[in-house]
Amino acid sequence: MTWPDSSPAAWGPSSRTAAAPSPPAALTRNRSASGTPCEQREESGYGTQDEAIERLTQLYAEKKTTAPSVAAARRELGQQTVEEYSKQWRPRQRNLTDCSTGWHVDSSINVHIVPRLGSRKLNSVTPMVVERFLDEMETAGSAEETR
C-alpha cells in the first residue's frame, strides 16, 4: 500500500465509513535518522479505513513529539521478546515478595503468557493481540468449566 503523502493530514476525512469486507490494516513505516527504512509494523482489526487512518494519525503525532532518546529506548525494548522481558520484569517487582503472591505471578506468566505470547517481540504486542489472547483465555476457561 502506498500513501500519496507522508503526513496524515494529507489523508483527510474519508467517505469510506462503512465496514470493509475485510478489516483494513494500518501500516506504519518508521525511518532511521539517515532516512532509510528501518522498521515496518502492521496492525489490523480496524472496522473501517477511517479507524485505521485515525490510528496512523495518532502514531504519526506520537512519533513527532517523542524525544529521540525515548524513541531509541523504546526501539531497543521493543526488540525483546515477551519471555525475555518477563524474566527482567519479575525480579524488579519488590512488592511481590510474599511467597504465594510471587508464586502466583510466576505461575501465570509461565503457564499462560509465555506459551502463547513468549516468542513475540514487544513491539508486535498490539491491543488486538492482547484482545485475542484474553479471548483465548476466556474460551479455555469455559472449556475447563464444562469438563
MIZA-325209 format. One record per atom (N, C-alpha, C, O): residue in one letter; x, y, z. Coordinates in steps of 0.02 Angstrom, whole numbers, plus 50000, padded with zeros to 5 digits. Example, Ala and Ser with C-alpha at 12.3 -4.5 7.8 and 13.67 -1.06 7.14 Angstrom:
<recs>
<rec "A",<50660,49716,50390>>
<rec "A",<50615,49775,50390>>
<rec "A",<50660,49835,50390>>
<rec "A",<50712,49834,50423>>
<rec "S",<50642,49888,50354>>
<rec "S",<50684,49947,50357>>
<rec "S",<50645,50002,50394>>
<rec "S",<50670,50057,50402>>
</recs>
This chain:
<recs>
<rec "M",<50042,49942,50000>>
<rec "M",<50000,50000,50000>>
<rec "M",<50045,50061,50000>>
<rec "M",<50090,50066,50041>>
<rec "T",<50033,50108,49955>>
<rec "T",<50072,50169,49952>>
<rec "T",<50028,50228,49969>>
<rec "T",<49974,50236,49941>>
<rec "W",<50052,50269,50015>>
<rec "W",<50015,50329,50034>>
<rec "W",<50036,50387,49990>>
<rec "W",<50096,50393,49974>>
<rec "P",<49990,50429,49969>>
<rec "P",<50007,50485,49924>>
<rec "P",<50051,50537,49958>>
<rec "P",<50090,50570,49924>>
<rec "D",<50047,50544,50022>>
<rec "D",<50086,50593,50059>>
<rec "D",<50104,50562,50125>>
<rec "D",<50068,50519,50151>>
<rec "S",<50160,50582,50154>>
<rec "S",<50183,50550,50216>>
<rec "S",<50148,50577,50278>>
<rec "S",<50154,50547,50331>>
<rec "S",<50112,50632,50273>>
<rec "S",<50080,50659,50333>>
<rec "S",<50006,50639,50334>>
<rec "S",<49972,50640,50283>>
<rec "P",<49981,50620,50393>>
<rec "P",<49911,50601,50399>>
<rec "P",<49862,50655,50378>>
<rec "P",<49807,50641,50356>>
<rec "A",<49882,50719,50385>>
<rec "A",<49838,50774,50366>>
<rec "A",<49819,50770,50293>>
<rec "A",<49764,50789,50274>>
<rec "A",<49865,50744,50251>>
<rec "A",<49851,50739,50180>>
<rec "A",<49800,50685,50165>>
<rec "A",<49769,50685,50111>>
<rec "W",<49791,50639,50212>>
<rec "W",<49743,50585,50200>>
<rec "W",<49672,50610,50203>>
<rec "W",<49628,50586,50167>>
<rec "G",<49660,50659,50247>>
<rec "G",<49595,50692,50252>>
<rec "G",<49539,50646,50273>>
<rec "G",<49548,50586,50279>>
<rec "P",<49479,50676,50283>>
<rec "P",<49422,50635,50301>>
<rec "P",<49401,50593,50242>>
<rec "P",<49413,50610,50184>>
<rec "S",<49370,50539,50257>>
<rec "S",<49352,50493,50204>>
<rec "S",<49277,50478,50207>>
<rec "S",<49247,50479,50261>>
<rec "S",<49249,50464,50150>>
<rec "S",<49179,50445,50148>>
<rec "S",<49172,50369,50155>>
<rec "S",<49117,50342,50152>>
<rec "R",<49230,50334,50165>>
<rec "R",<49230,50262,50170>>
<rec "R",<49219,50242,50243>>
<rec "R",<49264,50213,50274>>
<rec "T",<49160,50257,50270>>
<rec "T",<49148,50240,50340>>
<rec "T",<49111,50174,50349>>
<rec "T",<49106,50149,50404>>
<rec "A",<49086,50146,50295>>
<rec "A",<49053,50081,50300>>
<rec "A",<49105,50027,50313>>
<rec "A",<49163,50034,50294>>
<rec "A",<49085,49975,50347>>
<rec "A",<49131,49921,50362>>
<rec "A",<49158,49890,50298>>
<rec "A",<49120,49876,50252>>
<rec "A",<49223,49879,50296>>
<rec "A",<49255,49849,50238>>
<rec "A",<49243,49774,50238>>
<rec "A",<49231,49745,50292>>
<rec "P",<49245,49741,50181>>
<rec "P",<49235,49669,50178>>
<rec "P",<49285,49632,50223>>
<rec "P",<49267,49583,50256>>
<rec "S",<49347,49654,50222>>
<rec "S",<49396,49627,50268>>
<rec "S",<49428,49686,50304>>
<rec "S",<49438,49738,50273>>
<rec "P",<49444,49679,50368>>
<rec "P",<49469,49736,50405>>
<rec "P",<49533,49763,50374>>
<rec "P",<49580,49725,50361>>
<rec "P",<49536,49829,50361>>
<rec "P",<49596,49859,50332>>
<rec "P",<49653,49858,50383>>
<rec "P",<49642,49856,50443>>
<rec "A",<49713,49860,50358>>
<rec "A",<49772,49861,50402>>
<rec "A",<49801,49931,50403>>
<rec "A",<49800,49966,50352>>
<rec "A",<49826,49950,50461>>
<rec "A",<49862,50013,50466>>
<rec "A",<49935,49995,50461>>
<rec "A",<49961,49956,50501>>
<rec "L",<49970,50024,50413>>
<rec "L",<50039,50007,50403>>
<rec "L",<50080,50069,50418>>
<rec "L",<50070,50121,50388>>
<rec "T",<50126,50063,50465>>
<rec "T",<50169,50119,50481>>
<rec "T",<50239,50106,50456>>
<rec "T",<50264,50049,50462>>
<rec "R",<50270,50156,50430>>
<rec "R",<50339,50149,50407>>
<rec "R",<50381,50199,50447>>
<rec "R",<50373,50260,50441>>
<rec "N",<50425,50172,50487>>
<rec "N",<50470,50215,50526>>
<rec "N",<50538,50216,50491>>
<rec "N",<50559,50167,50462>>
<rec "R",<50571,50273,50494>>
<rec "R",<50635,50281,50461>>
<rec "R",<50688,50300,50511>>
<rec "R",<50675,50332,50562>>
<rec "S",<50750,50279,50496>>
<rec "S",<50806,50296,50540>>
<rec "S",<50825,50369,50529>>
<rec "S",<50796,50403,50486>>
<rec "A",<50872,50394,50568>>
<rec "A",<50894,50463,50563>>
<rec "A",<50920,50479,50494>>
<rec "A",<50915,50535,50471>>
<rec "S",<50950,50429,50460>>
<rec "S",<50977,50441,50393>>
<rec "S",<50922,50440,50339>>
<rec "S",<50935,50455,50281>>
<rec "G",<50861,50421,50359>>
<rec "G",<50806,50421,50312>>
<rec "G",<50794,50354,50278>>
<rec "G",<50750,50349,50235>>
<rec "T",<50832,50304,50296>>
<rec "T",<50823,50239,50266>>
<rec "T",<50770,50199,50305>>
<rec "T",<50765,50208,50366>>
<rec "P",<50732,50157,50272>>
<rec "P",<50683,50117,50308>>
<rec "P",<50717,50072,50359>>
<rec "P",<50766,50039,50343>>
<rec "C",<50692,50071,50420>>
<rec "C",<50723,50029,50471>>
<rec "C",<50672,49984,50506>>
<rec "C",<50692,49934,50537>>
<rec "E",<50610,49999,50500>>
<rec "E",<50560,49958,50534>>
<rec "E",<50493,49965,50498>>
<rec "E",<50476,50019,50474>>
<rec "Q",<50457,49911,50495>>
<rec "Q",<50390,49914,50466>>
<rec "Q",<50346,49871,50511>>
<rec "Q",<50362,49814,50525>>
<rec "R",<50291,49899,50532>>
<rec "R",<50246,49863,50577>>
<rec "R",<50175,49867,50550>>
<rec "R",<50154,49920,50527>>
<rec "E",<50139,49813,50554>>
<rec "E",<50071,49812,50529>>
<rec "E",<50023,49797,50586>>
<rec "E",<50035,49752,50626>>
<rec "E",<49969,49835,50588>>
<rec "E",<49916,49823,50636>>
<rec "E",<49853,49810,50596>>
<rec "E",<49843,49842,50544>>
<rec "S",<49811,49766,50618>>
<rec "S",<49749,49753,50583>>
<rec "S",<49692,49751,50632>>
<rec "S",<49702,49755,50693>>
<rec "G",<49632,49743,50607>>
<rec "G",<49574,49736,50650>>
<rec "G",<49531,49799,50654>>
<rec "G",<49489,49804,50699>>
<rec "Y",<49542,49845,50609>>
<rec "Y",<49501,49906,50609>>
<rec "Y",<49440,49895,50566>>
<rec "Y",<49445,49868,50511>>
<rec "G",<49382,49915,50591>>
<rec "G",<49319,49904,50556>>
<rec "G",<49312,49945,50493>>
<rec "G",<49279,49924,50446>>
<rec "T",<49342,50004,50492>>
<rec "T",<49337,50048,50434>>
<rec "T",<49406,50077,50419>>
<rec "T",<49451,50075,50460>>
<rec "Q",<49413,50103,50358>>
<rec "Q",<49476,50136,50340>>
<rec "Q",<49486,50199,50381>>
<rec "Q",<49543,50217,50397>>
<rec "D",<49432,50232,50399>>
<rec "D",<49438,50292,50440>>
<rec "D",<49468,50277,50508>>
<rec "D",<49508,50316,50534>>
<rec "E",<49450,50220,50537>>
<rec "E",<49479,50200,50601>>
<rec "E",<49553,50185,50593>>
<rec "E",<49593,50203,50637>>
<rec "A",<49572,50153,50538>>
<rec "A",<49643,50139,50526>>
<rec "A",<49682,50204,50516>>
<rec "A",<49737,50211,50542>>
<rec "I",<49653,50250,50479>>
<rec "I",<49686,50315,50468>>
<rec "I",<49692,50354,50534>>
<rec "I",<49743,50386,50546>>
<rec "E",<49641,50350,50576>>
<rec "E",<49644,50383,50641>>
<rec "E",<49702,50356,50683>>
<rec "E",<49738,50394,50716>>
<rec "R",<49711,50290,50681>>
<rec "R",<49767,50259,50718>>
<rec "R",<49834,50281,50689>>
<rec "R",<49880,50296,50727>>
<rec "L",<49840,50284,50623>>
<rec "L",<49901,50307,50592>>
<rec "L",<49916,50380,50610>>
<rec "L",<49974,50398,50622>>
<rec "T",<49864,50420,50613>>
<rec "T",<49873,50490,50633>>
<rec "T",<49899,50494,50704>>
<rec "T",<49943,50534,50719>>
<rec "Q",<49872,50453,50749>>
<rec "Q",<49895,50450,50818>>
<rec "Q",<49969,50430,50821>>
<rec "Q",<50008,50461,50857>>
<rec "L",<49988,50378,50784>>
<rec "L",<50057,50355,50784>>
<rec "L",<50104,50409,50757>>
<rec "L",<50159,50420,50784>>
<rec "Y",<50083,50443,50705>>
<rec "Y",<50122,50497,50675>>
<rec "Y",<50133,50553,50725>>
<rec "Y",<50189,50579,50731>>
<rec "A",<50081,50573,50761>>
<rec "A",<50086,50627,50811>>
<rec "A",<50132,50607,50868>>
<rec "A",<50173,50647,50891>>
<rec "E",<50127,50544,50891>>
<rec "E",<50171,50520,50944>>
<rec "E",<50243,50520,50922>>
<rec "E",<50287,50539,50961>>
<rec "K",<50255,50500,50861>>
<rec "K",<50324,50498,50835>>
<rec "K",<50354,50568,50833>>
<rec "K",<50413,50577,50848>>
<rec "K",<50314,50616,50813>>
<rec "K",<50339,50685,50807>>
<rec "K",<50354,50717,50875>>
<rec "K",<50396,50761,50879>>
<rec "T",<50319,50695,50928>>
<rec "T",<50328,50726,50994>>
<rec "T",<50372,50686,51042>>
<rec "T",<50383,50708,51098>>
<rec "T",<50397,50628,51021>>
<rec "T",<50438,50586,51064>>
<rec "T",<50511,50606,51058>>
<rec "T",<50538,50614,51003>>
<rec "A",<50543,50615,51116>>
<rec "A",<50614,50633,51117>>
<rec "A",<50655,50576,51085>>
<rec "A",<50638,50518,51094>>
<rec "P",<50708,50593,51049>>
<rec "P",<50749,50541,51017>>
<rec "P",<50776,50488,51066>>
<rec "P",<50778,50429,51049>>
<rec "S",<50795,50508,51126>>
<rec "S",<50821,50459,51174>>
<rec "S",<50766,50411,51197>>
<rec "S",<50779,50352,51207>>
<rec "V",<50706,50437,51205>>
<rec "V",<50649,50395,51224>>
<rec "V",<50632,50347,51166>>
<rec "V",<50619,50288,51177>>
<rec "A",<50633,50373,51106>>
<rec "A",<50619,50331,51047>>
<rec "A",<50670,50275,51041>>
<rec "A",<50653,50219,51025>>
<rec "A",<50734,50291,51053>>
<rec "A",<50786,50240,51049>>
<rec "A",<50776,50186,51102>>
<rec "A",<50785,50127,51089>>
<rec "A",<50758,50207,51163>>
<rec "A",<50746,50159,51217>>
<rec "A",<50687,50114,51200>>
<rec "A",<50688,50054,51213>>
<rec "R",<50634,50144,51172>>
<rec "R",<50575,50104,51152>>
<rec "R",<50593,50054,51098>>
<rec "R",<50570,49997,51099>>
<rec "R",<50634,50076,51049>>
<rec "R",<50654,50030,50995>>
<rec "R",<50693,49971,51023>>
<rec "R",<50682,49914,51004>>
<rec "E",<50739,49986,51069>>
<rec "E",<50780,49933,51099>>
<rec "E",<50737,49885,51139>>
<rec "E",<50743,49824,51133>>
<rec "L",<50692,49912,51180>>
<rec "L",<50648,49871,51220>>
<rec "L",<50601,49830,51175>>
<rec "L",<50587,49772,51189>>
<rec "G",<50578,49860,51121>>
<rec "G",<50531,49827,51076>>
<rec "G",<50560,49767,51040>>
<rec "G",<50523,49725,51015>>
<rec "Q",<50627,49761,51038>>
<rec "Q",<50659,49704,51006>>
<rec "Q",<50663,49643,51052>>
<rec "Q",<50679,49588,51029>>
<rec "Q",<50649,49653,51116>>
<rec "Q",<50648,49596,51162>>
<rec "Q",<50583,49557,51152>>
<rec "Q",<50532,49584,51131>>
<rec "T",<50587,49492,51168>>
<rec "T",<50526,49452,51166>>
<rec "T",<50489,49460,51232>>
<rec "T",<50518,49484,51281>>
<rec "V",<50427,49441,51233>>
<rec "V",<50387,49443,51294>>
<rec "V",<50420,49401,51348>>
<rec "V",<50423,49421,51406>>
<rec "E",<50446,49343,51329>>
<rec "E",<50478,49299,51378>>
<rec "E",<50541,49332,51407>>
<rec "E",<50551,49330,51468>>
<rec "E",<50582,49361,51364>>
<rec "E",<50643,49395,51388>>
<rec "E",<50625,49452,51436>>
<rec "E",<50656,49459,51489>>
<rec "Y",<50576,49491,51417>>
<rec "Y",<50556,49547,51460>>
<rec "Y",<50528,49523,51526>>
<rec "Y",<50542,49553,51578>>
<rec "S",<50488,49469,51525>>
<rec "S",<50459,49444,51588>>
<rec "S",<50513,49422,51636>>
<rec "S",<50506,49430,51697>>
<rec "K",<50568,49394,51610>>
<rec "K",<50623,49373,51653>>
<rec "K",<50659,49433,51685>>
<rec "K",<50687,49427,51739>>
<rec "Q",<50658,49490,51651>>
<rec "Q",<50688,49551,51679>>
<rec "Q",<50639,49587,51724>>
<rec "Q",<50659,49616,51775>>
<rec "W",<50576,49584,51707>>
<rec "W",<50525,49621,51744>>
<rec "W",<50512,49591,51813>>
<rec "W",<50508,49628,51862>>
<rec "R",<50506,49526,51816>>
<rec "R",<50486,49493,51879>>
<rec "R",<50532,49508,51938>>
<rec "R",<50507,49524,51992>>
<rec "P",<50599,49505,51931>>
<rec "P",<50642,49521,51989>>
<rec "P",<50635,49593,52014>>
<rec "P",<50650,49607,52072>>
<rec "R",<50613,49638,51971>>
<rec "R",<50605,49708,51991>>
<rec "R",<50541,49720,52030>>
<rec "R",<50531,49775,52056>>
<rec "Q",<50498,49671,52036>>
<rec "Q",<50434,49679,52070>>
<rec "Q",<50442,49663,52144>>
<rec "Q",<50425,49608,52167>>
<rec "R",<50470,49711,52181>>
<rec "R",<50485,49701,52252>>
<rec "R",<50421,49690,52294>>
<rec "R",<50423,49656,52345>>
<rec "N",<50367,49718,52271>>
<rec "N",<50304,49711,52310>>
<rec "N",<50274,49641,52304>>
<rec "N",<50224,49626,52336>>
<rec "L",<50304,49598,52262>>
<rec "L",<50278,49530,52255>>
<rec "L",<50323,49480,52293>>
<rec "L",<50331,49423,52271>>
<rec "T",<50350,49503,52349>>
<rec "T",<50396,49460,52385>>
<rec "T",<50360,49407,52426>>
<rec "T",<50389,49356,52444>>
<rec "D",<50296,49418,52441>>
<rec "D",<50258,49367,52476>>
<rec "D",<50258,49303,52435>>
<rec "D",<50246,49304,52375>>
<rec "C",<50272,49248,52468>>
<rec "C",<50280,49184,52432>>
<rec "C",<50221,49167,52388>>
<rec "C",<50231,49151,52329>>
<rec "S",<50160,49170,52414>>
<rec "S",<50103,49149,52374>>
<rec "S",<50090,49198,52317>>
<rec "S",<50072,49176,52262>>
<rec "T",<50098,49263,52329>>
<rec "T",<50086,49312,52275>>
<rec "T",<50139,49304,52220>>
<rec "T",<50122,49302,52161>>
<rec "G",<50202,49299,52240>>
<rec "G",<50255,49291,52191>>
<rec "G",<50247,49226,52152>>
<rec "G",<50258,49225,52091>>
<rec "W",<50230,49173,52186>>
<rec "W",<50220,49109,52153>>
<rec "W",<50163,49114,52103>>
<rec "W",<50168,49088,52047>>
<rec "H",<50108,49147,52122>>
<rec "H",<50050,49153,52078>>
<rec "H",<50069,49192,52015>>
<rec "H",<50050,49173,51960>>
<rec "V",<50105,49247,52023>>
<rec "V",<50126,49287,51965>>
<rec "V",<50172,49245,51920>>
<rec "V",<50162,49244,51859>>
<rec "D",<50221,49212,51949>>
<rec "D",<50266,49170,51910>>
<rec "D",<50227,49116,51872>>
<rec "D",<50240,49104,51813>>
<rec "S",<50180,49085,51906>>
<rec "S",<50140,49033,51875>>
<rec "S",<50099,49060,51817>>
<rec "S",<50096,49030,51764>>
<rec "S",<50068,49117,51827>>
<rec "S",<50027,49148,51773>>
<rec "S",<50070,49164,51713>>
<rec "S",<50049,49152,51656>>
<rec "I",<50129,49191,51725>>
<rec "I",<50174,49207,51669>>
<rec "I",<50195,49144,51633>>
<rec "I",<50191,49140,51571>>
<rec "N",<50217,49094,51671>>
<rec "N",<50245,49033,51640>>
<rec "N",<50193,48986,51610>>
<rec "N",<50207,48952,51561>>
<rec "V",<50133,48985,51638>>
<rec "V",<50082,48940,51614>>
<rec "V",<50038,48971,51559>>
<rec "V",<50018,48937,51512>>
<rec "H",<50024,49035,51565>>
<rec "H",<49977,49066,51518>>
<rec "H",<50009,49113,51467>>
<rec "H",<49995,49108,51408>>
<rec "I",<50052,49158,51490>>
<rec "I",<50077,49211,51446>>
<rec "I",<50134,49185,51401>>
<rec "I",<50130,49193,51340>>
<rec "V",<50186,49156,51430>>
<rec "V",<50244,49135,51391>>
<rec "V",<50226,49084,51337>>
<rec "V",<50250,49091,51280>>
<rec "P",<50185,49033,51351>>
<rec "P",<50170,48985,51296>>
<rec "P",<50134,49017,51237>>
<rec "P",<50143,48996,51180>>
<rec "R",<50093,49068,51249>>
<rec "R",<50053,49097,51195>>
<rec "R",<50087,49158,51164>>
<rec "R",<50082,49169,51103>>
<rec "L",<50121,49199,51204>>
<rec "L",<50149,49262,51180>>
<rec "L",<50225,49267,51188>>
<rec "L",<50254,49316,51165>>
<rec "G",<50256,49219,51220>>
<rec "G",<50327,49225,51238>>
<rec "G",<50375,49238,51182>>
<rec "G",<50425,49273,51192>>
<rec "S",<50361,49213,51122>>
<rec "S",<50408,49222,51066>>
<rec "S",<50396,49288,51029>>
<rec "S",<50435,49306,50985>>
<rec "R",<50343,49323,51045>>
<rec "R",<50328,49387,51012>>
<rec "R",<50374,49442,51035>>
<rec "R",<50392,49446,51093>>
<rec "K",<50394,49484,50988>>
<rec "K",<50432,49544,51005>>
<rec "K",<50383,49592,51039>>
<rec "K",<50324,49595,51021>>
<rec "L",<50408,49630,51088>>
<rec "L",<50363,49675,51125>>
<rec "L",<50331,49726,51078>>
<rec "L",<50273,49745,51088>>
<rec "N",<50368,49749,51027>>
<rec "N",<50338,49799,50982>>
<rec "N",<50283,49770,50938>>
<rec "N",<50250,49808,50902>>
<rec "S",<50273,49704,50939>>
<rec "S",<50219,49674,50900>>
<rec "S",<50158,49659,50942>>
<rec "S",<50108,49634,50917>>
<rec "V",<50161,49674,51007>>
<rec "V",<50104,49662,51051>>
<rec "V",<50059,49724,51048>>
<rec "V",<50071,49774,51081>>
<rec "T",<50007,49718,51007>>
<rec "T",<49960,49773,50997>>
<rec "T",<49897,49760,51038>>
<rec "T",<49888,49705,51065>>
<rec "P",<49854,49809,51044>>
<rec "P",<49790,49798,51079>>
<rec "P",<49751,49738,51051>>
<rec "P",<49719,49702,51088>>
<rec "M",<49754,49728,50986>>
<rec "M",<49718,49672,50955>>
<rec "M",<49748,49606,50977>>
<rec "M",<49712,49558,50989>>
<rec "V",<49814,49603,50983>>
<rec "V",<49848,49541,51006>>
<rec "V",<49826,49526,51078>>
<rec "V",<49812,49468,51094>>
<rec "V",<49822,49577,51120>>
<rec "V",<49801,49568,51189>>
<rec "V",<49729,49545,51192>>
<rec "V",<49712,49500,51230>>
<rec "E",<49686,49575,51151>>
<rec "E",<49615,49555,51149>>
<rec "E",<49608,49482,51129>>
<rec "E",<49570,49444,51159>>
<rec "R",<49646,49461,51078>>
<rec "R",<49642,49391,51056>>
<rec "R",<49667,49344,51111>>
<rec "R",<49639,49290,51121>>
<rec "F",<49721,49364,51145>>
<rec "F",<49748,49324,51200>>
<rec "F",<49695,49316,51254>>
<rec "F",<49684,49260,51279>>
<rec "L",<49662,49370,51273>>
<rec "L",<49611,49367,51325>>
<rec "L",<49551,49325,51303>>
<rec "L",<49523,49287,51342>>
<rec "D",<49533,49331,51239>>
<rec "D",<49479,49289,51213>>
<rec "D",<49497,49215,51217>>
<rec "D",<49455,49174,51236>>
<rec "E",<49560,49198,51200>>
<rec "E",<49582,49129,51205>>
<rec "E",<49580,49105,51277>>
<rec "E",<49560,49048,51290>>
<rec "M",<49600,49148,51323>>
<rec "M",<49599,49130,51394>>
<rec "M",<49527,49117,51418>>
<rec "M",<49514,49069,51454>>
<rec "E",<49481,49161,51398>>
<rec "E",<49411,49152,51417>>
<rec "E",<49383,49088,51387>>
<rec "E",<49347,49052,51421>>
<rec "T",<49398,49074,51324>>
<rec "T",<49374,49014,51291>>
<rec "T",<49402,48952,51326>>
<rec "T",<49366,48904,51338>>
<rec "A",<49467,48954,51341>>
<rec "A",<49498,48898,51376>>
<rec "A",<49467,48889,51445>>
<rec "A",<49456,48832,51467>>
<rec "G",<49451,48943,51479>>
<rec "G",<49419,48939,51544>>
<rec "G",<49350,48909,51538>>
<rec "G",<49330,48870,51581>>
<rec "S",<49312,48927,51487>>
<rec "S",<49246,48899,51476>>
<rec "S",<49250,48825,51462>>
<rec "S",<49208,48786,51485>>
<rec "A",<49300,48805,51424>>
<rec "A",<49309,48735,51407>>
<rec "A",<49326,48695,51470>>
<rec "A",<49303,48639,51478>>
<rec "E",<49366,48724,51514>>
<rec "E",<49384,48690,51577>>
<rec "E",<49323,48682,51622>>
<rec "E",<49315,48631,51655>>
<rec "E",<49279,48733,51622>>
<rec "E",<49220,48730,51665>>
<rec "E",<49171,48676,51642>>
<rec "E",<49134,48649,51683>>
<rec "T",<49169,48661,51577>>
<rec "T",<49121,48612,51552>>
<rec "T",<49146,48541,51556>>
<rec "T",<49109,48494,51542>>
<rec "R",<49209,48531,51576>>
<rec "R",<49236,48463,51582>>
<rec "R",<49212,48429,51644>>
<rec "R",<49230,48371,51656>>
</recs>
